[in-house]
Amino acid sequence: MSRKLKETVKIHFIEWNSEYERMMTSSLSKDFPVFEIYRVKQHFKSIQRLLPGKHLKLWHRKIKNVIKFRHVKKNDIIICNGYSAFLLLDLLTSLHCKKILVLRDSVEALTSKRRRLKLLSDDENYLSRVNSVFDVIYSFDPADCLKYGLSPVDQFLPFTHNEIRLQTEKQDVEKTHLSCFYVGGYDEYRASLIRQLTPLLQTNNCHPEFYLVTDKQETYDYPSLCINEKLTYKKNIEKIKHSNIILEINKPGQTGLTLRALEAMAFNKKLITNNASIKNHDFYHPDRIFIWGEDHPAQMPDFIACPVPDIDINLLKKYCADGMLKTLLGNALK
């Protein structure tokens, strides 16, 4: 990012509310003119319902914009995510600045959810509502980029390149006690894979530490060694740092690069994944990544025993928060 940009442009992340997202914006704000805007529509609907007539409702909307977006100038950039932006469209439309939307889910999934919530009719598409509001729309999904003409952006970590380098240098993992870490929501497919993998790990003296989360009181095929406990993102990162191997289980048909794979790479851990397309990425190495369903189970002992290859820290740049920001701003500043 140029000195001129730092002096003249502010970047506002609007309603990036999750722990992961707040960690990312906090990291970026240390080195870049990044600011956060939260609770944009707090009490908005309840007050709107009490106001009689269109004029008072319009006046209230304008006042809300002035208060929440008072620091956003014409030369600034706002960045929204696909989850929260949909409920802010009426307020965002009136902002006269560059507007970027980042879709971290497929257009089909975003459309389906909003139809279930009665926010879209059965013949409406998510993009038909947001296209006119944003200058650039980015997507993690390569297929959606081709189908809908969206701009591609890689999955990204919530840390800057420099933060990852410093955290990696501080790692101190006990090598004599091998462990494999996983956390994810319960479904039958994941449970089945875990039941197959667990004895293979145990046979090779690798302790499985698997968090398989479900709200159901009783699940018939819940794996006996799994823990039904939610982890904060910070706790998740600490678990990764103190593990030797990370397990990633993609949904059937899911081929995109996930955050779990990047976390394994960032903290120089081995990865077991069912995503065969990971072989197409520049950081793939057979001693680092075991592809479940493609690599033979007989290779697992050698995979667990061999040293993890050092990762080229420069490969991480495009997957870090600052690399992501550079990509997002590329089109917006043209």
C-alpha positions as CSV (number, residue, x, y, z in Angstrom):
1,M,0.0,0.0,0.0
2,S,1.5,3.3,-1.1
3,R,2.3,6.2,1.2
4,K,-0.2,8.4,-0.7
5,L,-3.0,5.8,-0.1
6,K,-2.3,5.8,3.6
7,E,-2.5,9.6,3.8
8,T,-5.7,10.0,1.7
9,V,-7.8,6.8,2.0
10,K,-9.4,5.1,4.9
11,I,-10.7,1.5,4.7
12,H,-13.8,0.7,6.7
13,F,-14.8,-2.9,7.5
14,I,-18.5,-2.9,8.2
15,E,-20.1,-5.5,10.4
16,W,-17.2,-8.0,10.4
17,N,-18.5,-9.4,13.7
18,S,-17.1,-12.8,14.3
19,E,-14.1,-13.5,16.5
20,Y,-12.1,-14.5,13.5
21,E,-13.1,-11.3,11.6
22,R,-12.4,-9.0,14.5
23,M,-9.0,-10.6,14.9
24,M,-8.3,-9.9,11.2
25,T,-9.3,-6.2,11.3
26,S,-7.4,-5.7,14.5
27,S,-4.3,-7.1,12.9
28,L,-4.7,-4.9,9.8
29,S,-5.3,-1.8,11.8
30,K,-1.7,-2.0,13.2
31,D,-0.2,-1.3,9.8
32,F,-2.9,0.1,7.6
33,P,-5.6,2.8,7.7
34,V,-8.2,0.2,8.6
35,F,-11.3,1.1,10.8
36,E,-14.2,-1.0,12.0
37,I,-17.9,-0.1,12.1
38,Y,-20.3,-2.3,14.1
39,R,-23.9,-2.4,15.2
40,V,-25.0,-0.4,12.2
41,K,-28.7,-1.5,12.4
42,Q,-29.0,-1.7,16.2
43,H,-32.6,-0.7,17.1
44,F,-33.2,0.4,13.5
45,K,-36.1,-1.8,12.7
46,S,-37.8,-1.4,16.1
47,I,-37.8,2.4,15.7
48,Q,-38.8,2.2,12.0
49,R,-41.9,0.3,13.0
50,L,-42.9,3.0,15.4
51,L,-42.6,5.9,13.0
52,P,-45.8,6.9,11.0
53,G,-45.5,7.8,7.4
54,K,-42.7,7.4,4.7
55,H,-41.2,10.8,5.4
56,L,-40.4,10.1,9.0
57,K,-39.0,6.7,8.1
58,L,-36.8,8.3,5.4
59,W,-35.6,11.0,7.9
60,H,-34.7,8.3,10.4
61,R,-32.7,6.4,7.8
62,K,-30.7,9.5,6.9
63,I,-30.0,10.3,10.5
64,K,-28.8,6.7,11.0
65,N,-26.5,7.0,8.1
66,V,-25.1,10.3,9.3
67,I,-24.3,8.8,12.8
68,K,-22.9,5.5,11.8
69,F,-21.0,6.5,8.7
70,R,-20.0,10.0,9.7
71,H,-16.3,9.2,9.4
72,V,-16.7,7.7,5.9
73,K,-15.5,10.2,3.2
74,K,-16.0,10.2,-0.5
75,N,-12.4,8.9,-1.2
76,D,-12.7,6.1,1.4
77,I,-13.4,2.4,0.8
78,I,-15.9,0.3,2.7
79,I,-15.6,-3.5,2.7
80,C,-18.6,-5.7,3.6
81,N,-19.1,-9.5,3.9
82,G,-21.8,-11.5,2.3
83,Y,-23.5,-12.4,5.5
84,S,-24.2,-9.0,7.0
85,A,-24.3,-6.8,3.9
86,F,-27.7,-8.1,2.7
87,L,-29.5,-6.5,5.7
88,L,-27.6,-3.1,5.2
89,L,-28.4,-2.5,1.5
90,D,-30.9,0.3,2.1
91,L,-28.3,2.2,4.2
92,L,-25.2,1.4,2.0
93,T,-26.9,2.5,-1.2
94,S,-26.7,6.2,-0.2
95,L,-23.0,6.1,0.6
96,H,-20.9,7.9,-2.1
97,C,-17.7,6.0,-1.8
98,K,-16.1,2.8,-3.2
99,K,-17.9,-0.3,-1.9
100,I,-16.5,-3.8,-1.9
101,L,-18.4,-7.0,-1.1
102,V,-16.6,-10.3,-0.1
103,L,-18.6,-13.5,-0.5
104,R,-17.2,-16.3,1.8
105,D,-19.9,-18.7,0.8
106,S,-21.3,-19.8,-2.6
107,V,-24.0,-17.7,-4.3
108,E,-26.3,-20.7,-4.1
109,A,-25.9,-21.1,-0.4
110,L,-26.4,-17.3,0.2
111,T,-29.5,-17.4,-2.0
112,S,-30.9,-20.5,-0.3
113,K,-30.5,-19.1,3.2
114,R,-32.2,-15.8,2.4
115,R,-35.1,-17.6,0.7
116,R,-35.6,-19.7,3.8
117,L,-35.7,-16.5,5.8
118,K,-38.2,-15.0,3.4
119,L,-35.8,-12.2,2.5
120,L,-35.8,-13.3,-1.2
121,S,-38.6,-14.7,-3.3
122,D,-38.2,-18.1,-5.0
123,D,-37.3,-16.5,-8.3
124,E,-34.7,-14.0,-6.9
125,N,-31.0,-14.5,-6.7
126,Y,-28.7,-13.1,-4.0
127,L,-26.7,-11.2,-6.6
128,S,-29.7,-9.5,-8.1
129,R,-30.1,-7.5,-4.9
130,V,-26.5,-6.6,-4.2
131,N,-25.0,-6.1,-7.7
132,S,-26.1,-2.5,-8.0
133,V,-24.9,-1.5,-4.6
134,F,-21.2,-2.6,-4.8
135,D,-18.5,-1.5,-7.2
136,V,-16.6,-4.9,-6.9
137,I,-17.8,-8.3,-5.6
138,Y,-15.2,-10.9,-4.7
139,S,-15.7,-14.6,-4.1
140,F,-13.7,-17.5,-2.7
141,D,-15.5,-19.8,-5.1
142,P,-13.8,-20.2,-8.5
143,A,-16.9,-21.7,-10.1
144,D,-19.0,-18.7,-9.0
145,C,-16.4,-16.3,-10.3
146,L,-16.7,-17.9,-13.8
147,K,-20.5,-18.3,-13.7
148,Y,-21.3,-14.8,-12.4
149,G,-18.3,-12.7,-13.5
150,L,-17.2,-12.1,-9.9
151,S,-13.6,-11.2,-8.9
152,P,-11.5,-14.0,-7.3
153,V,-9.9,-13.7,-3.9
154,D,-8.0,-16.4,-2.1
155,Q,-9.0,-17.7,1.3
156,F,-7.1,-15.7,3.9
157,L,-5.8,-15.9,7.4
158,P,-6.7,-13.3,10.1
159,F,-3.0,-12.5,10.6
160,T,-0.6,-10.3,8.7
161,H,2.5,-11.9,7.1
162,N,4.7,-10.4,9.8
163,E,2.5,-11.7,12.6
164,I,2.6,-15.2,11.2
165,R,6.4,-15.1,10.9
166,L,6.8,-14.0,14.5
167,Q,4.3,-16.6,15.9
168,T,6.0,-19.4,14.0
169,E,9.3,-18.5,15.4
170,K,7.9,-18.7,19.0
171,Q,6.5,-22.2,18.6
172,D,7.7,-24.9,20.9
173,V,5.9,-28.2,20.4
174,E,6.7,-31.3,22.3
175,K,7.8,-33.7,19.6
176,T,7.8,-36.9,21.7
177,H,4.0,-36.8,22.0
178,L,2.4,-36.7,18.5
179,S,-1.1,-35.4,18.2
180,C,-3.7,-34.7,15.5
181,F,-6.2,-31.9,16.0
182,Y,-9.6,-31.4,14.5
183,V,-12.6,-29.1,15.2
184,G,-15.8,-29.0,13.2
185,G,-19.5,-29.4,13.2
186,Y,-21.0,-32.9,13.4
187,D,-22.5,-34.7,10.4
188,E,-22.6,-38.4,9.5
189,Y,-19.9,-38.0,6.8
190,R,-17.3,-36.4,9.2
191,A,-18.2,-39.0,11.9
192,S,-17.6,-41.8,9.5
193,L,-14.2,-40.5,8.4
194,I,-13.1,-39.9,12.0
195,R,-14.0,-43.5,12.9
196,Q,-11.9,-44.8,10.1
197,L,-8.9,-42.5,10.8
198,T,-8.7,-42.8,14.6
199,P,-7.4,-46.3,14.9
200,L,-4.8,-45.6,12.2
201,L,-3.5,-42.7,14.1
202,Q,-3.5,-44.6,17.4
203,T,-1.6,-47.5,15.9
204,N,1.1,-45.0,14.9
205,N,1.3,-43.4,18.4
206,C,-0.5,-40.3,17.3
207,H,-3.1,-39.0,19.8
208,P,-6.4,-37.8,18.2
209,E,-7.8,-34.7,19.7
210,F,-11.0,-34.2,17.8
211,Y,-13.8,-31.7,18.7
212,L,-16.9,-32.7,16.8
213,V,-19.7,-30.2,17.8
214,T,-23.4,-30.9,17.8
215,D,-26.4,-29.5,19.6
216,K,-28.2,-32.9,19.6
217,Q,-28.4,-34.5,23.0
218,E,-27.9,-38.0,21.6
219,T,-26.3,-38.9,18.3
220,Y,-26.4,-42.6,17.3
221,D,-23.0,-42.7,15.5
222,Y,-21.1,-40.1,17.5
223,P,-17.4,-41.2,17.6
224,S,-16.5,-42.3,21.2
225,L,-13.2,-40.4,21.4
226,C,-14.5,-37.1,20.1
227,I,-15.3,-34.1,22.3
228,N,-18.6,-32.2,21.9
229,E,-17.3,-28.8,22.9
230,K,-17.2,-25.5,21.0
231,L,-13.8,-23.7,20.8
232,T,-13.2,-20.0,20.4
233,Y,-11.1,-19.1,17.4
234,K,-8.2,-18.1,19.7
235,K,-8.4,-21.5,21.5
236,N,-8.5,-23.2,18.1
237,I,-5.2,-21.5,17.1
238,E,-3.6,-22.5,20.4
239,K,-4.6,-26.1,19.8
240,I,-3.1,-25.9,16.3
241,K,0.2,-24.5,17.6
242,H,0.6,-27.4,20.0
243,S,-0.3,-30.1,17.6
244,N,1.8,-32.0,15.0
245,I,-1.0,-32.8,12.5
246,I,-4.2,-31.0,11.5
247,L,-7.2,-32.8,10.2
248,E,-9.4,-31.1,7.6
249,I,-12.7,-32.7,6.5
250,N,-14.4,-31.0,3.5
251,K,-18.0,-31.6,2.7
252,P,-18.5,-33.9,-0.4
253,G,-18.1,-31.8,-3.5
254,Q,-16.3,-29.0,-1.7
255,T,-12.9,-28.3,-3.5
256,G,-12.0,-24.8,-2.5
257,L,-9.1,-24.0,-0.2
258,T,-10.2,-23.8,3.4
259,L,-9.0,-21.8,6.4
260,R,-7.9,-25.0,8.1
261,A,-5.5,-25.9,5.3
262,L,-4.0,-22.4,5.5
263,E,-3.7,-22.6,9.3
264,A,-1.7,-25.8,9.0
265,M,0.6,-24.2,6.4
266,A,1.0,-21.0,8.5
267,F,2.1,-22.8,11.6
268,N,4.1,-25.4,9.7
269,K,2.0,-28.4,10.6
270,K,1.2,-31.5,8.6
271,L,-2.3,-31.8,7.2
272,I,-4.6,-34.8,6.6
273,T,-7.4,-33.7,4.2
274,N,-10.0,-35.3,2.0
275,N,-9.6,-32.4,-0.5
276,A,-7.7,-33.9,-3.5
277,S,-7.6,-30.5,-5.3
278,I,-5.1,-29.3,-2.7
279,K,-2.4,-30.9,-4.9
280,N,-2.9,-28.0,-7.3
281,H,-1.6,-25.4,-4.8
282,D,1.9,-24.2,-4.6
283,F,2.4,-25.2,-1.0
284,Y,1.6,-28.9,-1.6
285,H,4.2,-31.5,-0.6
286,P,3.5,-35.3,0.0
287,D,5.5,-35.2,3.2
288,R,3.3,-32.3,4.4
289,I,-0.1,-33.3,3.2
290,F,-1.8,-36.7,3.3
291,I,-4.9,-36.9,1.0
292,W,-7.5,-39.2,2.6
293,G,-9.2,-41.3,-0.1
294,E,-6.3,-40.9,-2.5
295,D,-3.1,-41.7,-0.7
296,H,-3.0,-45.3,0.5
297,P,-3.6,-45.9,4.3
298,A,-0.4,-48.0,4.3
299,Q,1.6,-44.8,3.7
300,M,0.3,-43.2,6.9
301,P,3.1,-44.5,9.2
302,D,5.8,-43.0,7.0
303,F,3.8,-39.8,6.7
304,I,3.5,-39.4,10.5
305,A,7.1,-40.3,11.1
306,C,8.8,-38.1,8.5
307,P,9.9,-34.6,9.4
308,V,7.6,-31.8,8.2
309,P,9.2,-29.9,5.3
310,D,9.9,-26.2,6.1
311,I,7.4,-23.9,4.4
312,D,8.6,-21.0,2.3
313,I,7.2,-18.0,4.3
314,N,6.9,-16.1,1.1
315,L,4.2,-18.5,-0.2
316,L,2.0,-17.3,2.7
317,K,2.0,-13.7,1.6
318,K,-1.1,-13.9,-0.7
319,Y,-3.0,-15.9,2.0
320,C,-2.4,-13.4,4.8
321,A,-4.7,-10.6,5.8
322,D,-2.4,-7.9,4.3
323,G,-2.2,-10.0,1.0
324,M,-6.0,-10.2,1.0
325,L,-6.3,-6.4,1.5
326,K,-3.9,-5.8,-1.4
327,T,-6.1,-8.0,-3.7
328,L,-9.3,-6.3,-2.6
329,L,-8.0,-2.8,-3.2
330,G,-6.5,-3.7,-6.6
331,N,-9.8,-3.2,-8.5
332,A,-11.2,-0.6,-6.2
333,L,-8.4,1.9,-6.7
334,K,-8.4,1.6,-10.5
